[in-house]
């Protein structure tokens, strides 16, 4: 049978006792393989959540997926997940959900990114996305403390390291002095990591992913960025020397499963192909069947697109995956555009 969809809100009189009418133990009995861990996944329907669910289940784990959407809950239940309806911004409902699930580990993949990758939509979504990430993370951590959860994984970033020579490893600092939106993002990730890695009595893991590409992401030939490249809307800026760090979303999910059994700390989950903007964008255009991208000067891009676009194209620093390869047995695929 499919795991039940468990619903509740903070306004219910006794949400915990109501959920006991459909105990999660029934879900475990319906699984024919041995359950290795009880995994509470927040952000189970996002770009990384979908492949992560598949890998967790195929590895024998019992997965509890948190969502606030009834339709998403049904989708998760049909996939074999114990779906829990909860609003990440509601501390009471999140704590109740975590306590009822009794997980061994929480994985926080919460975001509130827009459906389409455009400057206007990204700007409009930024405030809520930051709130969901930060407040949602604190609510999950509070639930973890109440439930005695011993391990907590949180999504972080490997593409906003401070400029410097070579590839950045996990000891390097973030680019806190970058352009406005990027500087704000670095502060957000630093706060997320600090709240997890400095928690007493809990193994904290910060997964610093590269730019996601692959199914369900913006960076596919059929996705938003592919269409923008075909429309000649993404130019190479200046010398295009900014180094982007990538990871296929399925490889990122695989590394996340491996992090269920690793030491506390930060891990760069990126592929072996950090690429300058002039290289990856030209290769991506070929992959999309588009003409070569146009070139503009930094001054032209500053006037047309702003400081963040210039920073991405000219100042990003690549990240090293040596630690993830060594400690997570991470073996990412080659960035497919370069083939």
Buried (B, 14 or more C-beta within 10 A) or exposed (E): EBBBBBBBBBEBEEBEEEBEEBEBEEBEEEBEEEBBBBBBBBBBBBBBBBBBBBBBBEBEBBBBBBBBEEEBBBBBBEBBBBBBBBBBBBBBBBBBBBBBBEBBBBBBBBBBBBEEBBEEBBEEBBEBBBEBBBBBBBBBBBBBBEBEBEBBBBBBBBBBBBBEEEBBBBEBEBBEEBBEBBBBBBEBBBBBBEBBBEBEEBBBBBBBBBBBBBBBBBBBBEBBBBBBBBEEEBBBBBBBBBBBBBBBBBBBBBBBBBBBEBEBBBBBBBBBBBBBBBBBBBBBBEBBEBEEBEEBEBEBBBEEBBBBBBBBBBBBBBBBBEBBBEBBEBEBBEBBBBE
